[in-house]
Amino acid sequence: MPHPEYARRYGFAVLLLVAFAAQCLVFLPLGYGPDEDGWGIIGAWIAIKDDGFYVPSRNQGNLVAELLYGQLAHWGGPLATSGLSLVLSLVSLAAFWKLCRQVLDREASLLAVAFVASNSFWVLRSVISTDYMPAVAFFLVGILLYRSGWTLLGILALAMAGSSRLQYAPLGLVFILASDWWVHRASGGLRRLAERAAMFVAVQALFYVPVFIASRLTLSFLNVFMPEEWTTFSVYKIGRALYKPIQLLGLPATVVIGASLIASIGLRRYSRPDLEKPIWQWGATGAALAGTTFLVYFAAPIEREYLFPVLFVVAALLAASRLPRTVVFLGAVLMIVDGYVRADILEVTYRPRNTPCDATHAESARLGLSVEPGVLAQYWKVSAEAGACMQETMARHLSEGGLFGGEVSDPSLVPDGLLPP
């Protein structure tokens, strides 16, 4: 029987982590997932293995994720690739725990980790085959290595994060500049800061050489395909960019947490004076990362998961704040509920994206109370139908040469389920 003191200090966080584990076990066997980007990642690997040349899954390529998920899909199918996402999710949470422990006590650190694990979008990306988990895992591990004195390995890991998703490339550079500024400013070692930043840029650039070649030696791979109304500075784009961050947490959780933070501003006072300076240094670095994330996100406000770095900053802020644990726990529970039942003050109209599997995107929205299935409930509902459609579509492309410009010469190289019956 757990000691009452341990139950009081860690009970809330443990309950949230148990809920995360239970959800992952339920959703993990459902397949590659409904995100068409995941199928493109596997397709890029098939092109390398079958035709011997690199065809990026999207403009930016995301080479590290394409190699990891493609090889695992060949070896073990969807369970292996989704299992990799879950492992990388756990690695991310473990690295976040280690980072929090540098400035927070054990209780606060565990609560921060549990808060992230309670987010329904984090749960979803932990059990499907997309490139979010490699990017976040390499990014947090890179920060941990860099802060622990393993500079070269840290830079390599940060560059691998940027190669998994391009948005993490500027984040890696901002982290190095912000982190080293505190260390080297007083000692006059700004030259070392510049050298490390240049080293990161060079390593990051090497990862993008294949997609640069595939783009015929141009920078066209930096373009992002978006609906026309998203590419201009408009009220529609501003509204979309401002409201999707609220949807990341869910409206009820955002209201509860936001109101509580406003009512209780300030970091927790520590008895150890040596922790005060590191907390504020970490806070400044976190603010720089969050600000950069929002800038990158505003350029292309497409998916809420673009804001995962902000989720970690918010979790650390909540854990370090004066808020009672019950308030943070309530916010986390509301995020869990939001994954299944989403309450909103917007009624959104969707339209087809003219893709083979009836994908849609938001066309317009108006004020009005709405209650609809959350992201995890939607995934449960459409997983079988969407997965079957994408398998059939990809198999047709492969057999007709429509995806890579040639037929599959060796069917054994294609992951199970991706060839026509």
KETIKOL-863851 format. One record per residue (C-alpha): residue number from 1; residue in three letters; chain; x, z, y. Coordinates in Angstrom, 2 decimals, always signed. Layout:
<recs>
REC pati vomar tortor      px      pz      py
REC  NUM   ALA      A       X       Z       Y
...
</recs>
This chain:
<recs>
REC pati vomar tortor      px      pz      py
REC    1   MET      A   +0.00   +0.00   +0.00
REC    2   PRO      A   +1.51   -1.01   +3.37
REC    3   HIS      A   +2.60   +1.74   +5.69
REC    4   PRO      A   -0.03   +2.27   +8.46
REC    5   GLU      A   +2.62   +1.73  +11.14
REC    6   TYR      A   +3.59   -1.67   +9.69
REC    7   ALA      A   -0.07   -2.64   +9.38
REC    8   ARG      A   -0.67   -1.72  +13.03
REC    9   ARG      A   +2.34   -3.64  +14.31
REC   10   TYR      A   +2.30   -6.72  +12.08
REC   11   GLY      A   -1.25   -6.87  +10.68
REC   12   PHE      A   -2.62   -9.44  +13.15
REC   13   ALA      A   +0.34  -11.80  +12.75
REC   14   VAL      A   +0.29  -11.55   +8.94
REC   15   LEU      A   -3.42  -12.38   +8.82
REC   16   LEU      A   -2.85  -15.48  +10.96
REC   17   LEU      A   +0.05  -16.64   +8.78
REC   18   VAL      A   -2.04  -16.14   +5.63
REC   19   ALA      A   -4.77  -18.28   +7.22
REC   20   PHE      A   -2.17  -20.97   +7.97
REC   21   ALA      A   -0.93  -20.95   +4.37
REC   22   ALA      A   -4.47  -21.15   +2.98
REC   23   GLN      A   -5.36  -24.12   +5.17
REC   24   CYS      A   -2.20  -25.97   +4.21
REC   25   LEU      A   -2.90  -25.49   +0.51
REC   26   VAL      A   -6.39  -26.94   +0.96
REC   27   PHE      A   -5.42  -30.00   +3.00
REC   28   LEU      A   -2.02  -30.86   +1.49
REC   29   PRO      A   -3.35  -32.82   -1.54
REC   30   LEU      A   -5.55  -35.15   +0.56
REC   31   GLY      A   -2.97  -37.93   +0.83
REC   32   TYR      A   -0.79  -39.56   +3.45
REC   33   GLY      A   -3.34  -38.80   +6.16
REC   34   PRO      A   -5.60  -40.90   +8.39
REC   35   ASP      A   -2.99  -41.61  +11.09
REC   36   GLU      A   -2.10  -45.31  +10.96
REC   37   ASP      A   +1.37  -44.52  +12.33
REC   38   GLY      A   +2.22  -42.79   +9.05
REC   39   TRP      A   +1.54  -45.99   +7.14
REC   40   GLY      A   +3.69  -47.94   +9.57
REC   41   ILE      A   +6.56  -45.53   +8.89
REC   42   ILE      A   +6.34  -46.23   +5.16
REC   43   GLY      A   +6.06  -49.95   +5.86
REC   44   ALA      A   +9.31  -49.91   +7.85
REC   45   TRP      A  +11.13  -48.41   +4.86
REC   46   ILE      A   +9.59  -51.01   +2.54
REC   47   ALA      A  +10.94  -53.78   +4.77
REC   48   ILE      A  +14.45  -52.31   +4.60
REC   49   LYS      A  +14.37  -51.90   +0.81
REC   50   ASP      A  +12.60  -55.13   +0.00
REC   51   ASP      A  +13.84  -57.64   +2.57
REC   52   GLY      A  +17.08  -56.03   +3.71
REC   53   PHE      A  +16.29  -55.94   +7.42
REC   54   TYR      A  +14.83  -53.38   +9.79
REC   55   VAL      A  +11.29  -53.82  +11.09
REC   56   PRO      A  +10.41  -50.82  +13.32
REC   57   SER      A   +7.11  -49.15  +12.56
REC   58   ARG      A   +6.40  -49.08  +16.30
REC   59   ASN      A   +8.26  -50.17  +19.39
REC   60   GLN      A  +10.61  -47.17  +19.46
REC   61   GLY      A  +11.32  -47.27  +15.74
REC   62   ASN      A  +11.67  -43.52  +14.97
REC   63   LEU      A  +14.38  -44.34  +12.45
REC   64   VAL      A  +15.03  -40.86  +11.01
REC   65   ALA      A  +11.37  -40.31  +10.15
REC   66   GLU      A  +11.04  -43.82   +8.71
REC   67   LEU      A  +13.95  -43.26   +6.32
REC   68   LEU      A  +12.86  -39.77   +5.27
REC   69   TYR      A   +9.19  -40.49   +4.63
REC   70   GLY      A   +9.74  -43.95   +3.18
REC   71   GLN      A  +12.21  -42.76   +0.56
REC   72   LEU      A  +10.04  -39.79   -0.39
REC   73   ALA      A   +6.95  -42.01   -0.62
REC   74   HIS      A   +8.87  -44.16   -3.10
REC   75   TRP      A   +9.97  -41.15   -5.13
REC   76   GLY      A   +6.84  -39.02   -5.13
REC   77   GLY      A   +3.97  -40.63   -3.25
REC   78   PRO      A   +1.76  -38.80   -0.72
REC   79   LEU      A   +2.30  -35.33   -2.15
REC   80   ALA      A   +6.05  -35.66   -1.59
REC   81   THR      A   +5.74  -36.94   +1.98
REC   82   SER      A   +3.08  -34.45   +3.01
REC   83   GLY      A   +5.11  -31.76   +1.28
REC   84   LEU      A   +8.06  -32.74   +3.47
REC   85   SER      A   +5.86  -32.28   +6.54
REC   86   LEU      A   +4.94  -28.79   +5.37
REC   87   VAL      A   +8.58  -27.88   +4.66
REC   88   LEU      A   +9.62  -29.11   +8.11
REC   89   SER      A   +6.74  -27.17   +9.65
REC   90   LEU      A   +8.02  -24.00   +8.00
REC   91   VAL      A  +11.57  -24.81   +9.15
REC   92   SER      A  +10.25  -25.20  +12.70
REC   93   LEU      A   +8.48  -21.85  +12.56
REC   94   ALA      A  +11.56  -20.15  +11.09
REC   95   ALA      A  +13.81  -21.61  +13.80
REC   96   PHE      A  +11.31  -20.53  +16.45
REC   97   TRP      A  +11.38  -17.02  +14.98
REC   98   LYS      A  +15.17  -16.91  +15.24
REC   99   LEU      A  +15.05  -18.15  +18.83
REC  100   CYS      A  +12.43  -15.58  +19.82
REC  101   ARG      A  +14.47  -12.80  +18.24
REC  102   GLN      A  +17.27  -13.48  +20.70
REC  103   VAL      A  +15.15  -11.98  +23.47
REC  104   LEU      A  +12.05  -10.42  +21.88
REC  105   ASP      A  +11.51   -7.66  +19.35
REC  106   ARG      A  +10.40   -8.36  +15.78
REC  107   GLU      A   +6.72   -7.66  +16.45
REC  108   ALA      A   +6.50  -10.00  +19.45
REC  109   SER      A   +8.49  -12.74  +17.69
REC  110   LEU      A   +6.24  -12.73  +14.63
REC  111   LEU      A   +3.15  -12.88  +16.84
REC  112   ALA      A   +4.57  -15.93  +18.68
REC  113   VAL      A   +5.20  -17.71  +15.37
REC  114   ALA      A   +1.71  -16.85  +14.09
REC  115   PHE      A   +0.13  -18.15  +17.29
REC  116   VAL      A   +1.75  -21.57  +16.84
REC  117   ALA      A   +0.76  -21.65  +13.15
REC  118   SER      A   -2.87  -21.00  +14.14
REC  119   ASN      A   -3.16  -24.19  +16.16
REC  120   SER      A   -5.39  -26.69  +14.36
REC  121   PHE      A   -3.32  -29.71  +15.44
REC  122   TRP      A   -0.18  -28.00  +14.13
REC  123   VAL      A   -1.92  -27.39  +10.80
REC  124   LEU      A   -3.01  -31.03  +10.61
REC  125   ARG      A   +0.47  -32.42  +11.28
REC  126   SER      A   +1.89  -29.97   +8.75
REC  127   VAL      A   -0.01  -31.61   +5.90
REC  128   ILE      A   +0.03  -35.34   +6.69
REC  129   SER      A   +2.82  -37.91   +6.73
REC  130   THR      A   +3.73  -38.55  +10.37
REC  131   ASP      A   +6.87  -38.16  +12.45
REC  132   TYR      A   +5.86  -35.10  +14.48
REC  133   MET      A   +7.29  -32.52  +12.08
REC  134   PRO      A  +10.77  -34.07  +11.77
REC  135   ALA      A  +11.00  -34.30  +15.56
REC  136   VAL      A   +9.97  -30.68  +16.17
REC  137   ALA      A  +12.06  -29.30  +13.31
REC  138   PHE      A  +15.26  -31.11  +14.33
REC  139   PHE      A  +14.64  -30.15  +17.96
REC  140   LEU      A  +14.23  -26.42  +17.33
REC  141   VAL      A  +17.06  -26.33  +14.78
REC  142   GLY      A  +19.23  -28.19  +17.29
REC  143   ILE      A  +18.47  -25.61  +19.99
REC  144   LEU      A  +19.25  -22.80  +17.56
REC  145   LEU      A  +22.56  -24.36  +16.47
REC  146   TYR      A  +23.57  -25.14  +20.04
REC  147   ARG      A  +22.79  -21.62  +21.24
REC  148   SER      A  +24.65  -20.17  +18.27
REC  149   GLY      A  +27.89  -21.91  +19.21
REC  150   TRP      A  +27.60  -24.86  +16.79
REC  151   THR      A  +27.69  -27.33  +19.66
REC  152   LEU      A  +28.37  -30.58  +17.80
REC  153   LEU      A  +25.84  -29.88  +15.04
REC  154   GLY      A  +23.33  -28.86  +17.68
REC  155   ILE      A  +23.81  -32.11  +19.57
REC  156   LEU      A  +23.46  -34.09  +16.33
REC  157   ALA      A  +20.21  -32.30  +15.44
REC  158   LEU      A  +18.81  -32.81  +18.95
REC  159   ALA      A  +19.67  -36.52  +18.71
REC  160   MET      A  +17.93  -36.72  +15.31
REC  161   ALA      A  +14.85  -35.22  +16.96
REC  162   GLY      A  +15.01  -37.93  +19.61
REC  163   SER      A  +15.34  -40.54  +16.87
REC  164   SER      A  +12.27  -39.15  +15.11
REC  165   ARG      A  +10.18  -39.38  +18.28
REC  166   LEU      A  +11.52  -40.86  +21.49
REC  167   GLN      A   +9.91  -38.21  +23.71
REC  168   TYR      A  +12.38  -35.62  +22.37
REC  169   ALA      A  +15.38  -37.57  +23.69
REC  170   PRO      A  +14.84  -36.51  +27.34
REC  171   LEU      A  +13.92  -33.03  +26.13
REC  172   GLY      A  +17.27  -32.72  +24.34
REC  173   LEU      A  +19.14  -33.70  +27.48
REC  174   VAL      A  +17.10  -31.30  +29.65
REC  175   PHE      A  +17.75  -28.46  +27.22
REC  176   ILE      A  +21.53  -29.02  +27.30
REC  177   LEU      A  +21.59  -29.20  +31.08
REC  178   ALA      A  +19.32  -26.19  +31.58
REC  179   SER      A  +20.94  -24.08  +28.87
REC  180   ASP      A  +24.54  -24.78  +29.90
REC  181   TRP      A  +23.81  -24.38  +33.59
REC  182   TRP      A  +23.36  -20.63  +33.13
REC  183   VAL      A  +26.57  -20.32  +31.10
REC  184   HIS      A  +28.96  -22.55  +33.05
REC  185   ARG      A  +27.70  -22.31  +36.62
REC  186   ALA      A  +29.37  -19.00  +37.35
REC  187   SER      A  +32.65  -19.94  +35.63
REC  188   GLY      A  +32.91  -23.30  +37.37
REC  189   GLY      A  +32.71  -25.15  +34.06
REC  190   LEU      A  +30.28  -27.82  +35.21
REC  191   ARG      A  +32.66  -30.45  +33.85
REC  192   ARG      A  +32.06  -29.12  +30.35
REC  193   LEU      A  +28.31  -29.33  +30.96
REC  194   ALA      A  +28.66  -33.00  +31.99
REC  195   GLU      A  +30.81  -33.73  +28.92
REC  196   ARG      A  +28.25  -32.23  +26.55
REC  197   ALA      A  +25.40  -34.08  +28.22
REC  198   ALA      A  +27.32  -37.36  +27.98
REC  199   MET      A  +28.09  -36.65  +24.32
REC  200   PHE      A  +24.40  -36.14  +23.58
REC  201   VAL      A  +23.43  -39.37  +25.37
REC  202   ALA      A  +26.06  -41.30  +23.39
REC  203   VAL      A  +24.96  -39.88  +20.01
REC  204   GLN      A  +21.32  -40.45  +20.88
REC  205   ALA      A  +22.03  -44.05  +21.84
REC  206   LEU      A  +23.68  -44.70  +18.45
REC  207   PHE      A  +20.43  -43.84  +16.67
REC  208   TYR      A  +18.66  -46.54  +18.68
REC  209   VAL      A  +21.12  -49.32  +17.94
REC  210   PRO      A  +19.00  -50.62  +14.98
REC  211   VAL      A  +15.81  -50.88  +17.06
REC  212   PHE      A  +17.83  -52.37  +19.93
REC  213   ILE      A  +19.02  -55.11  +17.57
REC  214   ALA      A  +15.50  -55.55  +16.16
REC  215   SER      A  +14.28  -56.00  +19.75
REC  216   ARG      A  +16.71  -58.92  +20.17
REC  217   LEU      A  +19.19  -56.89  +22.20
REC  218   THR      A  +16.64  -55.94  +24.85
REC  219   LEU      A  +15.09  -52.64  +25.96
REC  220   SER      A  +11.58  -53.87  +25.20
REC  221   PHE      A  +11.31  -51.15  +22.54
REC  222   LEU      A  +10.86  -48.64  +25.37
REC  223   ASN      A   +7.44  -50.13  +26.17
REC  224   VAL      A   +4.39  -48.23  +24.95
REC  225   PHE      A   +1.24  -50.06  +23.93
REC  226   MET      A   -1.76  -48.51  +25.69
REC  227   PRO      A   -5.18  -49.63  +26.88
REC  228   GLU      A   -4.92  -51.27  +30.29
REC  229   GLU      A   -6.81  -48.47  +32.06
REC  230   TRP      A   -4.14  -45.98  +30.93
REC  231   THR      A   -1.26  -47.88  +32.47
REC  232   THR      A   -2.37  -47.51  +36.08
REC  233   PHE      A   -2.55  -44.42  +38.25
REC  234   SER      A   -6.31  -43.86  +38.16
REC  235   VAL      A   -8.89  -41.09  +38.08
REC  236   TYR      A   -9.48  -41.89  +34.41
REC  237   LYS      A   -5.81  -41.43  +33.53
REC  238   ILE      A   -5.50  -38.25  +35.61
REC  239   GLY      A   -8.60  -36.74  +34.01
REC  240   ARG      A   -7.39  -37.64  +30.53
REC  241   ALA      A   -3.93  -36.22  +31.21
REC  242   LEU      A   -5.29  -32.96  +32.61
REC  243   TYR      A   -7.94  -32.30  +30.00
REC  244   LYS      A   -6.12  -33.09  +26.77
REC  245   PRO      A   -3.79  -30.06  +27.19
REC  246   ILE      A   -6.93  -27.90  +27.17
REC  247   GLN      A   -8.04  -29.59  +23.96
REC  248   LEU      A   -4.71  -28.76  +22.33
REC  249   LEU      A   -5.70  -25.08  +22.30
REC  250   GLY      A   -9.44  -25.66  +22.43
REC  251   LEU      A  -11.64  -24.77  +25.38
REC  252   PRO      A  -12.63  -21.22  +24.24
REC  253   ALA      A   -9.01  -20.23  +23.49
REC  254   THR      A   -7.80  -21.74  +26.77
REC  255   VAL      A  -10.39  -19.77  +28.76
REC  256   VAL      A   -9.66  -16.47  +27.01
REC  257   ILE      A   -5.88  -16.80  +27.19
REC  258   GLY      A   -5.78  -18.26  +30.70
REC  259   ALA      A   -8.07  -15.58  +32.15
REC  260   SER      A   -6.15  -12.81  +30.39
REC  261   LEU      A   -2.77  -14.08  +31.62
REC  262   ILE      A   -4.01  -14.28  +35.19
REC  263   ALA      A   -5.30  -10.72  +34.93
REC  264   SER      A   -2.02   -9.47  +33.49
REC  265   ILE      A   +0.90  -11.33  +35.07
REC  266   GLY      A   +4.44  -10.20  +34.33
REC  267   LEU      A   +6.82   -9.88  +31.42
REC  268   ARG      A   +7.01   -6.85  +29.24
REC  269   ARG      A   +9.52   -4.26  +30.52
REC  270   TYR      A  +12.36   -3.60  +28.08
REC  271   SER      A  +14.36   -0.44  +27.68
REC  272   ARG      A  +17.53   -2.50  +27.13
REC  273   PRO      A  +18.74   -3.80  +30.51
REC  274   ASP      A  +20.91   -6.45  +28.84
REC  275   LEU      A  +17.75   -8.28  +27.72
REC  276   GLU      A  +16.35   -8.76  +31.21
REC  277   LYS      A  +18.70  -11.59  +32.24
REC  278   PRO      A  +18.43  -13.56  +28.95
REC  279   ILE      A  +14.61  -13.40  +29.14
REC  280   TRP      A  +14.56  -14.99  +32.56
REC  281   GLN      A  +17.16  -17.57  +31.53
REC  282   TRP      A  +15.07  -18.51  +28.50
REC  283   GLY      A  +12.00  -18.57  +30.73
REC  284   ALA      A  +13.64  -21.01  +33.13
REC  285   THR      A  +14.77  -23.22  +30.23
REC  286   GLY      A  +11.28  -23.12  +28.72
REC  287   ALA      A   +9.73  -24.05  +32.06
REC  288   ALA      A  +12.13  -27.01  +32.36
REC  289   LEU      A  +11.22  -28.20  +28.85
REC  290   ALA      A   +7.49  -27.77  +29.48
REC  291   GLY      A   +7.72  -29.62  +32.79
REC  292   THR      A   +9.62  -32.51  +31.20
REC  293   THR      A   +7.10  -32.66  +28.36
REC  294   PHE      A   +4.24  -32.96  +30.84
REC  295   LEU      A   +6.04  -35.71  +32.77
REC  296   VAL      A   +6.63  -37.74  +29.60
REC  297   TYR      A   +3.08  -37.04  +28.44
REC  298   PHE      A   +1.54  -38.14  +31.73
REC  299   ALA      A   +3.24  -41.53  +31.38
REC  300   ALA      A   +1.29  -42.03  +28.13
REC  301   PRO      A   -1.49  -39.41  +27.71
REC  302   ILE      A   -2.47  -40.50  +24.22
REC  303   GLU      A   -2.23  -37.71  +21.65
REC  304   ARG      A   -2.44  -33.97  +22.19
REC  305   GLU      A   +0.45  -33.45  +19.80
REC  306   TYR      A   +2.78  -34.87  +22.44
REC  307   LEU      A   +2.48  -31.39  +23.95
REC  308   PHE      A   +3.80  -29.43  +20.94
REC  309   PRO      A   +6.85  -28.25  +22.96
REC  310   VAL      A   +4.45  -26.71  +25.49
REC  311   LEU      A   +2.65  -24.93  +22.63
REC  312   PHE      A   +5.88  -23.15  +21.71
REC  313   VAL      A   +6.55  -22.19  +25.33
REC  314   VAL      A   +3.01  -20.79  +25.67
REC  315   ALA      A   +3.39  -18.83  +22.42
REC  316   ALA      A   +6.66  -17.27  +23.59
REC  317   LEU      A   +5.11  -16.46  +26.98
REC  318   LEU      A   +2.15  -14.74  +25.36
REC  319   ALA      A   +4.39  -12.74  +23.04
REC  320   ALA      A   +6.57  -11.60  +25.95
REC  321   SER      A   +3.66  -10.80  +28.26
REC  322   ARG      A   +1.82   -7.54  +28.78
REC  323   LEU      A   -1.26   -8.87  +27.04
REC  324   PRO      A   -2.62   -6.63  +24.26
REC  325   ARG      A   -2.04   -7.99  +20.77
REC  326   THR      A   -5.81   -8.15  +20.27
REC  327   VAL      A   -6.14  -10.73  +23.06
REC  328   VAL      A   -3.44  -12.98  +21.60
REC  329   PHE      A   -5.02  -12.55  +18.15
REC  330   LEU      A   -8.43  -13.51  +19.55
REC  331   GLY      A   -6.96  -16.63  +21.14
REC  332   ALA      A   -5.35  -17.59  +17.83
REC  333   VAL      A   -8.60  -17.05  +15.92
REC  334   LEU      A  -10.44  -19.24  +18.43
REC  335   MET      A   -7.85  -21.97  +17.82
REC  336   ILE      A   -8.47  -21.72  +14.07
REC  337   VAL      A  -12.24  -21.99  +14.59
REC  338   ASP      A  -11.69  -24.95  +16.93
REC  339   GLY      A  -10.21  -26.88  +14.01
REC  340   TYR      A  -13.62  -26.85  +12.33
REC  341   VAL      A  -16.18  -26.45  +15.12
REC  342   ARG      A  -15.22  -27.71  +18.57
REC  343   ALA      A  -17.18  -26.50  +21.59
REC  344   ASP      A  -16.63  -28.53  +24.74
REC  345   ILE      A  -18.04  -29.18  +28.20
REC  346   LEU      A  -17.47  -32.93  +27.90
REC  347   GLU      A  -19.48  -35.48  +25.97
REC  348   VAL      A  -17.04  -38.20  +24.97
REC  349   THR      A  -17.96  -41.79  +24.16
REC  350   TYR      A  -15.70  -43.61  +21.70
REC  351   ARG      A  -15.19  -47.31  +21.06
REC  352   PRO      A  -13.46  -49.21  +18.23
REC  353   ARG      A   -9.79  -50.16  +18.66
REC  354   ASN      A  -10.24  -53.45  +16.81
REC  355   THR      A   -8.12  -52.25  +13.91
REC  356   PRO      A   -8.89  -52.82  +10.22
REC  357   CYS      A   -9.95  -49.26   +9.45
REC  358   ASP      A  -12.39  -48.62  +12.30
REC  359   ALA      A  -10.05  -46.49  +14.39
REC  360   THR      A  -11.52  -45.46  +17.73
REC  361   HIS      A  -10.36  -44.14  +21.07
REC  362   ALA      A  -12.16  -42.39  +23.91
REC  363   GLU      A  -13.77  -44.78  +26.37
REC  364   SER      A  -15.54  -42.44  +28.79
REC  365   ALA      A  -16.72  -38.85  +29.21
REC  366   ARG      A  -19.31  -36.97  +31.20
REC  367   LEU      A  -20.02  -33.31  +31.78
REC  368   GLY      A  -22.29  -31.79  +29.19
REC  369   LEU      A  -22.15  -29.08  +26.53
REC  370   SER      A  -21.19  -30.51  +23.16
REC  371   VAL      A  -20.52  -29.02  +19.73
REC  372   GLU      A  -18.89  -31.27  +17.16
REC  373   PRO      A  -16.60  -31.06  +14.11
REC  374   GLY      A  -13.03  -30.04  +14.91
REC  375   VAL      A   -9.96  -32.05  +14.01
REC  376   LEU      A   -9.53  -30.46  +10.56
REC  377   ALA      A  -13.22  -30.84   +9.69
REC  378   GLN      A  -13.03  -34.50  +10.72
REC  379   TYR      A   -9.94  -35.01   +8.57
REC  380   TRP      A  -11.68  -33.49   +5.55
REC  381   LYS      A  -14.65  -35.80   +6.09
REC  382   VAL      A  -12.75  -39.07   +6.54
REC  383   SER      A   -9.60  -38.47   +4.48
REC  384   ALA      A  -10.67  -40.31   +1.33
REC  385   GLU      A  -12.35  -43.21   +3.13
REC  386   ALA      A   -9.61  -43.70   +5.75
REC  387   GLY      A   -6.79  -43.34   +3.22
REC  388   ALA      A   -8.34  -45.88   +0.86
REC  389   CYS      A   -8.88  -48.34   +3.71
REC  390   MET      A   -5.30  -48.06   +4.95
REC  391   GLN      A   -3.91  -48.42   +1.42
REC  392   GLU      A   -5.98  -51.56   +0.89
REC  393   THR      A   -5.01  -53.00   +4.29
REC  394   MET      A   -1.30  -52.36   +3.81
REC  395   ALA      A   -1.40  -53.76   +0.28
REC  396   ARG      A   -3.03  -56.94   +1.62
REC  397   HIS      A   -0.36  -57.30   +4.30
REC  398   LEU      A   +2.37  -56.79   +1.75
REC  399   SER      A   +1.00  -59.28   -0.74
REC  400   GLU      A   +0.28  -61.93   +1.93
REC  401   GLY      A   +3.56  -61.44   +3.79
REC  402   GLY      A   +1.56  -60.61   +6.92
REC  403   LEU      A   +3.46  -57.46   +7.71
REC  404   PHE      A   +7.06  -58.43   +7.04
REC  405   GLY      A   +6.95  -62.22   +6.86
REC  406   GLY      A   +7.53  -62.51   +3.11
REC  407   GLU      A   +6.15  -61.42   -0.23
REC  408   VAL      A   +7.25  -58.28   -2.05
REC  409   SER      A   +9.94  -59.40   -4.47
REC  410   ASP      A  +10.17  -56.13   -6.39
REC  411   PRO      A   +6.87  -54.20   -6.76
REC  412   SER      A   +8.77  -51.14   -8.03
REC  413   LEU      A  +10.08  -50.60   -4.51
REC  414   VAL      A   +6.57  -50.17   -3.11
REC  415   PRO      A   +5.10  -46.66   -3.12
REC  416   ASP      A   +2.27  -46.04   -5.56
REC  417   GLY      A   -1.11  -47.08   -4.24
REC  418   LEU      A   +0.23  -49.66   -1.79
REC  419   LEU      A   -0.10  -52.73   -4.01
REC  420   PRO      A   -3.35  -54.62   -4.64
REC  421   PRO      A   -5.08  -53.79   -7.91
</recs>
